[in-house]
Amino acid sequence: MSPTQAAVLKTVIFTIVAPGFVTVGAPYLLSGPRAQFELGGFRYAGVFPIVLGAACYLRCAWDFAFVGRATPAPIDPPKVLVATGLYRFVRNPMYIGVGLVLGGEAILFQSYRLVVYFLLAWLACHLFVIFYEEPTLKKKFGAAYETYCRAVPRWVPGFTGRKGED
């Protein structure tokens, strides 16, 4: 098995275990008897962020496997700084993708529990990025990561884009 094939396989396994549980398993467990809000037919607007978020995550996972030669898992991080694809516009598109899925599920299922879960998951991601991920990447990639941080926003996409190939 080539290193790229191994990275793809490990990325698929990680995706099923971690983001899969966060976006499918936990919402399913939380969707028991619950207080709901009524959106009527508008609830189906939740499908759009779910699809968009899943597409964002999958594109980022692809970039991690093929560009970074590793996985999104913190225990097997990229060997090179991934600054292509969606990472040209925002530093954390994978978390944004997961957040879009969770927000879309809260709308689709009209669930207050899922709204609270979405907010708590978003806070956990933010704290993880601030206190673990960014310091770790600064140590690993040094000046290249610091330059990247100055050029690309953390959460709100900048659509001027970075120069580079996609």
NULUM-783651 format. One line per field, with one value per residue (C-alpha): residue number from 1; residue in one letter; z, y, x. Coordinates in Angstrom, 1 decimal. Layout:
<rs>
i NUM, ...
aa A, ...
z Z, ...
y Y, ...
x X, ...
</rs>
This chain:
<rs>
i 1, 2, 3, 4, 5, 6, 7, 8, 9, 10, 11, 12, 13, 14, 15, 16, 17, 18, 19, 20, 21, 22, 23, 24, 25, 26, 27, 28, 29, 30, 31, 32, 33, 34, 35, 36, 37, 38, 39, 40, 41, 42, 43, 44, 45, 46, 47, 48, 49, 50, 51, 52, 53, 54, 55, 56, 57, 58, 59, 60, 61, 62, 63, 64, 65, 66, 67, 68, 69, 70, 71, 72, 73, 74, 75, 76, 77, 78, 79, 80, 81, 82, 83, 84, 85, 86, 87, 88, 89, 90, 91, 92, 93, 94, 95, 96, 97, 98, 99, 100, 101, 102, 103, 104, 105, 106, 107, 108, 109, 110, 111, 112, 113, 114, 115, 116, 117, 118, 119, 120, 121, 122, 123, 124, 125, 126, 127, 128, 129, 130, 131, 132, 133, 134, 135, 136, 137, 138, 139, 140, 141, 142, 143, 144, 145, 146, 147, 148, 149, 150, 151, 152, 153, 154, 155, 156, 157, 158, 159, 160, 161, 162, 163, 164, 165, 166
aa M, S, P, T, Q, A, A, V, L, K, T, V, I, F, T, I, V, A, P, G, F, V, T, V, G, A, P, Y, L, L, S, G, P, R, A, Q, F, E, L, G, G, F, R, Y, A, G, V, F, P, I, V, L, G, A, A, C, Y, L, R, C, A, W, D, F, A, F, V, G, R, A, T, P, A, P, I, D, P, P, K, V, L, V, A, T, G, L, Y, R, F, V, R, N, P, M, Y, I, G, V, G, L, V, L, G, G, E, A, I, L, F, Q, S, Y, R, L, V, V, Y, F, L, L, A, W, L, A, C, H, L, F, V, I, F, Y, E, E, P, T, L, K, K, K, F, G, A, A, Y, E, T, Y, C, R, A, V, P, R, W, V, P, G, F, T, G, R, K, G, E, D
z 0.0, -1.0, 1.5, -0.2, -0.1, 3.6, 4.2, 2.4, 4.3, 7.7, 6.7, 5.9, 9.2, 11.1, 9.3, 10.3, 13.9, 14.8, 12.5, 11.8, 15.5, 16.0, 13.1, 13.0, 16.2, 18.8, 17.0, 16.7, 20.5, 21.3, 19.1, 21.5, 23.0, 22.8, 22.8, 19.2, 17.5, 14.5, 11.1, 8.9, 5.4, 6.1, 8.1, 4.8, 4.3, 6.8, 4.0, 2.3, 5.1, 5.7, 2.1, 2.0, 5.3, 4.2, 0.9, 2.8, 5.1, 2.3, 0.3, 3.3, 4.1, 0.4, 0.8, 4.0, 2.4, -1.0, -0.1, 3.6, 3.1, 6.4, 8.1, 9.9, 13.1, 15.7, 16.2, 12.4, 11.3, 7.9, 7.0, 5.1, 5.7, 3.8, 2.4, -0.8, -1.6, 1.0, 3.2, 0.9, 2.2, 5.9, 8.3, 9.7, 6.9, 8.2, 11.5, 9.6, 7.5, 10.6, 12.1, 9.0, 9.2, 12.9, 12.3, 9.3, 11.5, 14.2, 11.5, 9.7, 12.9, 14.6, 17.8, 20.6, 21.9, 18.6, 18.7, 22.1, 20.9, 17.9, 20.1, 22.6, 19.7, 18.1, 21.4, 21.9, 18.4, 19.0, 22.2, 20.7, 17.8, 20.1, 22.8, 21.0, 17.3, 16.5, 19.0, 17.7, 14.1, 15.0, 16.5, 13.6, 10.6, 12.2, 10.0, 7.2, 9.5, 11.0, 7.5, 6.6, 9.8, 8.8, 5.3, 6.0, 8.6, 11.3, 11.0, 8.6, 5.0, 3.1, -0.5, -1.9, -1.9, -1.7, -4.7, -5.4, -7.2, -6.3
y 0.0, 3.4, 6.3, 8.1, 5.0, 4.6, 8.2, 7.9, 4.7, 6.3, 9.4, 7.4, 5.5, 8.8, 10.4, 7.6, 7.6, 11.2, 13.6, 10.8, 10.5, 14.2, 14.9, 11.7, 9.6, 12.3, 14.2, 10.8, 10.2, 13.7, 13.5, 11.6, 13.2, 16.9, 20.4, 21.5, 24.8, 25.0, 26.1, 24.4, 23.8, 26.1, 23.3, 21.8, 24.7, 22.8, 20.4, 23.1, 23.7, 19.9, 19.2, 22.3, 21.3, 17.7, 18.9, 21.2, 18.5, 16.0, 18.5, 19.2, 15.5, 15.0, 17.8, 16.4, 13.0, 14.1, 17.3, 16.9, 13.1, 12.4, 12.6, 15.1, 13.2, 15.0, 11.8, 11.7, 15.3, 16.5, 16.3, 19.6, 22.7, 22.4, 25.8, 24.9, 24.3, 25.8, 26.5, 29.4, 31.2, 30.3, 28.4, 26.0, 25.0, 21.5, 22.7, 25.1, 22.2, 20.2, 23.3, 23.7, 20.1, 20.5, 23.8, 22.3, 19.4, 21.7, 23.5, 20.3, 18.5, 21.7, 20.7, 23.0, 20.3, 20.3, 24.1, 23.8, 20.9, 22.9, 25.9, 23.7, 21.9, 25.2, 26.5, 23.2, 23.5, 27.2, 26.4, 23.4, 25.6, 28.4, 26.3, 23.2, 23.3, 26.7, 26.5, 22.9, 24.1, 27.1, 24.8, 22.3, 24.7, 27.9, 31.0, 29.4, 28.9, 32.4, 33.9, 31.8, 33.0, 36.6, 36.0, 33.8, 34.4, 31.8, 31.5, 34.0, 33.2, 35.8, 35.5, 37.3, 33.9, 33.0, 32.7, 29.1, 26.1, 24.3
x 0.0, 1.4, 1.7, -1.1, -3.4, -2.6, -3.4, -6.8, -7.7, -6.8, -8.7, -11.8, -11.6, -11.1, -14.0, -16.3, -15.2, -14.8, -16.7, -19.2, -20.0, -20.1, -22.4, -24.5, -24.2, -24.5, -27.3, -29.2, -28.7, -29.9, -32.9, -35.1, -38.1, -37.4, -38.7, -39.0, -39.5, -41.8, -40.4, -42.9, -41.6, -38.6, -37.1, -36.0, -33.7, -31.5, -30.5, -28.5, -26.0, -25.8, -24.8, -22.5, -20.8, -20.3, -18.8, -16.4, -15.3, -14.8, -12.7, -10.5, -10.1, -9.0, -6.5, -5.1, -4.6, -3.2, -1.5, -0.6, 0.0, -1.7, -5.1, -7.3, -6.6, -4.5, -2.5, -1.6, -1.3, -0.2, 3.5, 3.3, 1.3, -2.0, -2.8, -4.6, -8.3, -10.6, -7.6, -6.8, -9.8, -10.1, -7.8, -10.4, -12.8, -13.1, -14.5, -16.7, -18.0, -18.9, -20.5, -22.6, -23.8, -24.7, -26.5, -28.4, -29.5, -30.8, -32.9, -34.0, -35.0, -36.3, -34.5, -33.5, -31.2, -29.3, -29.0, -27.4, -25.2, -24.2, -23.2, -21.2, -19.5, -18.5, -17.1, -15.2, -13.7, -12.8, -11.0, -9.2, -8.0, -6.8, -5.2, -3.9, -4.0, -2.5, 0.3, 1.1, 1.1, 3.3, 5.9, 5.8, 5.7, 7.2, 7.4, 5.4, 2.4, 2.8, 2.8, -0.2, -2.1, -1.5, -2.8, -5.8, -8.6, -9.3, -13.1, -14.7, -13.6, -11.7, -12.6, -9.6, -7.9, -4.3, -2.1, -1.4, -2.7, -5.8
</rs>
